[in-house]
Amino acid sequence: MFSTERTNHESAPWGLTWRRFCAHRMALLSGFVLSAFVLLAFAAPTVEYLSGHNSSSVDLLNRFASSSPSHLLGTDELGRDVFLRMLHGGRVSLLVGFTTAVLAAIFGIAIGIPAGYFGGWIDAALMRITDTVIALPLLPLLIILAAVDLTKLGIEPVLAHAPELSLYRIILIIALVGWTTVARLVRGTALSLRQRDFVLASISQGASHSRIMFRHILPNSISPILVATTLSVGNIILLESVLSFLGLGIQPPIPSWGNMLTNAQELIYEAPMLAVWPGLAIFTTVIAFNFLGDGLQDALDPKALAR
């Protein structure tokens, strides 16, 4: 009886959180849309196999074909299937968004928790670093970092110009400047939690600082971290698309929604739909992540849960 009552008591806040999230209809719809995007993107190889086409195969005799059962969104200037390229581009763009957001969150946690827990000069030093990164002009900085010639840094030319390296490079570059929001949120949470009774009790029992930070502070900071990370995914996808549009992001032959827009800009009058489809995918994904973040913020609000 005791264990059943305890389980019900522990599951009640999560049940209330889920009900509050479901009440946010735009967030719920956004969750379904993003789930569909993710499933379609990661099913791209299967869809490609079943369709009998290859997303990278060139067919110059079938350029700019209109939508048909064999090519759902038509073909591009090289006769490649646009629908399959959209799926593969979604794999890359969503991978960049999720991976970079998680990596930026890890950086933010590593900065924010020690700053809030220790306070004093450690807090002052880490927050000045954070303020410096925030003060930097984001897009020009990303353009400069993305334009750096890696061969000048001693990397072999074959490796420096590998298409896969551009993917990892963009993830690292955006993560290095995208951690500040999480850091400030985690710091604020740590500042309030370090005076709580359970933290003071752990200190009095001789618990180490690392144990307190990662066993007590971090689990109680999950809600703001989750919301900030979710909201950042859309912005990261947008930044990747901008860099790819400028020719500094994901490099062909790897498709992404951003470099698909780059290829379509010179054909905007001849084949406008080549720009519409990736642009619509970017717009829908960014808006959906913003609504999803708003819904999570409302659902995980501790003041709302207390009521």
C-alpha positions as CSV (number, residue, x, y, z in Angstrom):
1,M,0.0,0.0,0.0
2,F,2.8,2.4,0.9
3,S,4.7,1.8,-2.3
4,T,1.6,2.2,-4.4
5,E,0.7,5.5,-2.7
6,R,4.3,6.7,-3.1
7,T,4.4,5.8,-6.8
8,N,1.1,7.6,-7.4
9,H,2.3,10.6,-5.5
10,E,5.6,10.8,-7.5
11,S,3.8,10.3,-10.9
12,A,1.2,13.0,-10.1
13,P,3.4,16.0,-11.0
14,W,4.4,14.4,-14.3
15,G,0.8,13.7,-15.1
16,L,-0.1,17.3,-14.4
17,T,2.8,18.4,-16.6
18,W,1.6,16.3,-19.4
19,R,-2.0,17.6,-19.1
20,R,-0.8,21.2,-19.1
21,F,1.3,20.5,-22.2
22,C,-1.7,18.9,-23.9
23,A,-3.7,22.0,-23.1
24,H,-1.2,24.1,-25.2
25,R,-2.7,23.1,-28.5
26,M,-0.1,24.8,-30.7
27,A,2.7,23.1,-28.8
28,L,1.0,19.7,-29.1
29,L,0.5,20.2,-32.9
30,S,4.1,21.3,-33.2
31,G,5.2,18.1,-31.4
32,F,3.3,16.0,-34.0
33,V,4.7,18.0,-36.9
34,L,8.3,17.7,-35.6
35,S,7.8,14.0,-34.9
36,A,6.6,13.6,-38.5
37,F,9.6,15.5,-39.8
38,V,12.0,13.4,-37.8
39,L,10.4,10.1,-38.8
40,L,10.5,11.1,-42.5
41,A,14.0,12.4,-42.3
42,F,15.4,9.2,-40.7
43,A,13.4,7.0,-43.0
44,A,15.0,8.7,-46.0
45,P,17.1,5.6,-47.0
46,T,14.1,3.4,-46.8
47,V,12.0,5.8,-48.9
48,E,14.8,6.1,-51.4
49,Y,15.0,2.3,-51.7
50,L,11.3,1.9,-52.1
51,S,11.0,4.7,-54.7
52,G,13.7,3.2,-56.9
53,H,15.4,6.6,-57.3
54,N,18.7,8.0,-55.8
55,S,18.7,11.4,-54.3
56,S,22.2,12.2,-55.8
57,S,21.8,10.6,-59.3
58,V,21.8,13.1,-62.1
59,D,19.3,12.8,-65.0
60,L,19.8,15.8,-67.3
61,L,17.0,14.5,-69.6
62,N,14.5,14.9,-66.7
63,R,15.4,18.4,-65.5
64,F,12.7,20.6,-63.8
65,A,10.1,17.8,-64.0
66,S,6.8,18.6,-62.4
67,S,5.3,16.7,-59.5
68,S,4.3,13.2,-60.4
69,P,3.8,9.8,-58.6
70,S,7.5,8.9,-59.4
71,H,8.8,12.4,-58.3
72,L,6.4,13.8,-55.6
73,L,8.0,17.3,-55.6
74,G,9.5,17.1,-59.1
75,T,13.2,17.3,-60.0
76,D,15.8,20.0,-59.8
77,E,18.2,21.5,-62.3
78,L,20.2,18.3,-62.5
79,G,17.2,16.0,-62.6
80,R,17.6,14.9,-59.0
81,D,14.5,14.0,-57.0
82,V,13.5,17.0,-54.9
83,F,11.5,15.0,-52.4
84,L,14.3,12.6,-51.6
85,R,16.8,15.5,-51.3
86,M,14.4,17.2,-48.9
87,L,14.4,14.1,-46.8
88,H,18.2,13.8,-46.8
89,G,18.5,17.5,-46.2
90,G,16.2,17.2,-43.2
91,R,18.4,14.5,-41.8
92,V,21.4,16.9,-41.9
93,S,19.6,20.0,-40.7
94,L,17.8,18.3,-37.9
95,L,21.0,16.4,-36.9
96,V,22.8,19.7,-36.8
97,G,20.0,21.3,-34.7
98,F,19.7,18.6,-32.1
99,T,23.4,17.8,-31.8
100,T,24.5,21.4,-31.5
101,A,21.7,22.2,-29.0
102,V,22.8,19.3,-26.8
103,L,26.5,20.3,-27.1
104,A,25.7,23.9,-26.3
105,A,23.6,22.8,-23.3
106,I,26.6,20.8,-22.0
107,F,28.9,23.8,-22.4
108,G,26.3,26.0,-20.6
109,I,25.9,23.5,-17.8
110,A,29.7,23.3,-17.3
111,I,29.8,27.1,-17.0
112,G,26.5,27.9,-15.2
113,I,26.5,25.3,-12.4
114,P,30.0,26.2,-10.9
115,A,29.2,29.9,-11.3
116,G,26.0,29.7,-9.4
117,Y,27.2,27.2,-6.8
118,F,30.5,28.7,-5.8
119,G,29.7,32.4,-6.4
120,G,32.4,34.9,-5.6
121,W,35.2,35.5,-8.0
122,I,34.5,32.2,-9.9
123,D,31.0,33.5,-10.6
124,A,32.3,36.9,-11.6
125,A,34.9,35.4,-14.0
126,L,32.6,32.9,-15.7
127,M,29.8,35.5,-16.1
128,R,32.2,38.0,-17.6
129,I,33.2,35.4,-20.2
130,T,29.5,34.8,-20.8
131,D,28.8,38.5,-21.2
132,T,31.7,38.8,-23.6
133,V,30.3,36.0,-25.8
134,I,26.9,37.5,-25.7
135,A,28.2,40.9,-26.7
136,L,29.9,39.5,-29.9
137,P,28.0,40.1,-33.2
138,L,26.8,36.5,-33.7
139,L,26.3,36.2,-37.5
140,P,29.5,38.1,-38.5
141,L,31.5,36.0,-36.0
142,L,30.0,32.7,-37.4
143,I,30.8,33.8,-40.9
144,I,34.4,34.5,-40.0
145,L,34.8,31.2,-38.1
146,A,33.2,29.3,-41.0
147,A,35.4,31.0,-43.6
148,V,38.7,30.1,-41.8
149,D,40.9,28.0,-44.1
150,L,41.6,24.8,-42.2
151,T,44.7,24.1,-44.3
152,K,46.3,27.1,-42.7
153,L,45.8,25.5,-39.3
154,G,47.9,22.5,-40.3
155,I,45.1,20.1,-41.4
156,E,45.7,18.0,-44.4
157,P,44.0,19.4,-47.6
158,V,42.1,16.1,-48.3
159,L,40.6,16.2,-44.8
160,A,40.1,20.0,-44.7
161,H,38.0,19.9,-47.9
162,A,36.0,16.7,-47.0
163,P,32.2,17.4,-47.1
164,E,31.7,15.6,-43.8
165,L,34.1,17.9,-42.1
166,S,31.9,20.9,-42.9
167,L,29.1,19.2,-40.9
168,Y,31.1,18.7,-37.8
169,R,32.7,22.1,-38.2
170,I,29.3,23.9,-38.2
171,I,28.1,21.9,-35.2
172,L,31.2,22.9,-33.2
173,I,31.2,26.6,-34.3
174,I,27.5,27.2,-33.4
175,A,27.9,25.3,-30.1
176,L,30.9,27.4,-29.1
177,V,28.7,30.6,-29.2
178,G,25.3,29.2,-28.4
179,W,25.7,28.1,-24.8
180,T,25.2,31.5,-23.1
181,T,21.4,31.2,-22.5
182,V,21.7,27.8,-20.8
183,A,24.6,29.1,-18.7
184,R,22.7,32.1,-17.4
185,L,19.6,30.1,-16.7
186,V,21.5,27.3,-14.9
187,R,23.5,29.9,-12.9
188,G,20.3,31.5,-11.7
189,T,18.8,28.1,-10.6
190,A,22.1,27.1,-8.9
191,L,22.1,30.4,-7.0
192,S,18.7,29.7,-5.5
193,L,19.3,26.0,-4.9
194,R,22.5,26.3,-3.0
195,Q,20.7,27.8,-0.1
196,R,18.0,25.1,0.1
197,D,17.9,22.8,3.0
198,F,18.8,19.6,1.1
199,V,22.0,21.2,-0.3
200,L,23.0,22.5,3.1
201,A,22.3,19.1,4.6
202,S,24.6,17.5,2.0
203,I,27.3,20.0,2.8
204,S,27.0,19.3,6.5
205,Q,27.4,15.6,5.9
206,G,30.6,16.2,4.0
207,A,29.4,15.6,0.5
208,S,31.9,16.8,-2.2
209,H,31.2,19.8,-4.3
210,S,31.0,17.7,-7.5
211,R,28.5,15.4,-5.9
212,I,26.3,18.2,-4.8
213,M,26.4,19.9,-8.2
214,F,25.6,16.8,-10.2
215,R,23.4,14.9,-7.8
216,H,21.4,17.9,-6.4
217,I,21.8,21.1,-8.4
218,L,21.7,19.6,-11.9
219,P,18.6,17.4,-11.6
220,N,16.7,20.3,-10.2
221,S,17.8,22.5,-13.1
222,I,16.5,20.2,-15.8
223,S,13.3,22.1,-16.5
224,P,15.0,25.4,-17.6
225,I,17.7,23.5,-19.5
226,L,15.1,21.5,-21.4
227,V,13.1,24.6,-22.4
228,A,16.2,26.6,-23.4
229,T,17.6,23.6,-25.4
230,T,14.3,23.1,-27.2
231,L,14.0,26.8,-28.1
232,S,17.6,26.9,-29.3
233,V,17.1,24.0,-31.9
234,G,15.0,26.2,-34.2
235,N,17.5,29.1,-34.0
236,I,20.4,26.7,-34.7
237,I,18.7,25.3,-37.8
238,L,18.1,28.8,-38.9
239,L,21.8,29.7,-38.4
240,E,23.0,26.6,-40.2
241,S,20.6,27.5,-43.1
242,V,22.0,31.0,-43.3
243,L,25.6,29.8,-43.3
244,S,24.8,27.2,-45.9
245,F,22.9,29.8,-48.0
246,L,26.1,31.9,-47.9
247,G,28.2,28.9,-49.0
248,L,30.0,28.6,-45.7
249,G,27.9,25.8,-44.1
250,I,27.2,22.3,-45.1
251,Q,29.1,21.7,-48.4
252,P,27.7,19.6,-51.4
253,P,27.3,16.8,-52.2
254,I,25.8,16.5,-48.6
255,P,22.3,18.1,-48.9
256,S,20.8,20.4,-46.3
257,W,17.9,22.7,-46.5
258,G,20.2,25.7,-46.4
259,N,22.4,24.7,-49.4
260,M,19.3,23.6,-51.3
261,L,18.2,27.2,-51.0
262,T,21.6,28.3,-52.3
263,N,21.3,26.1,-55.4
264,A,17.8,27.5,-56.0
265,Q,18.5,31.2,-55.8
266,E,19.7,31.4,-59.4
267,L,16.7,29.5,-60.6
268,I,14.1,31.4,-58.6
269,Y,12.3,32.7,-61.8
270,E,12.7,29.5,-63.8
271,A,11.8,27.0,-61.0
272,P,10.5,28.9,-57.9
273,M,9.4,25.7,-56.1
274,L,13.0,24.6,-55.7
275,A,13.3,27.5,-53.2
276,V,9.8,27.2,-51.8
277,W,10.1,23.6,-50.5
278,P,13.3,24.0,-48.4
279,G,12.3,27.5,-47.3
280,L,8.9,26.2,-46.1
281,A,10.6,23.3,-44.3
282,I,12.9,25.7,-42.4
283,F,10.1,28.1,-41.6
284,T,7.8,25.3,-40.3
285,T,10.6,23.6,-38.2
286,V,11.7,26.9,-36.6
287,I,8.1,27.9,-35.8
288,A,7.3,24.5,-34.5
289,F,10.3,24.4,-32.1
290,N,9.4,27.8,-30.8
291,F,5.8,26.7,-30.0
292,L,7.1,23.5,-28.5
293,G,9.5,25.4,-26.3
294,D,6.6,27.7,-25.2
295,G,4.5,24.7,-24.3
296,L,7.2,23.1,-22.3
297,Q,7.9,26.3,-20.5
298,D,4.2,26.6,-19.4
299,A,4.0,22.9,-18.6
300,L,7.2,22.8,-16.5
301,D,6.5,26.1,-14.7
302,P,6.9,25.2,-11.0
303,K,4.5,27.9,-9.9
304,A,1.9,26.5,-12.2
305,L,2.5,22.9,-11.0
306,A,2.2,24.1,-7.4
307,R,-1.3,25.3,-8.2
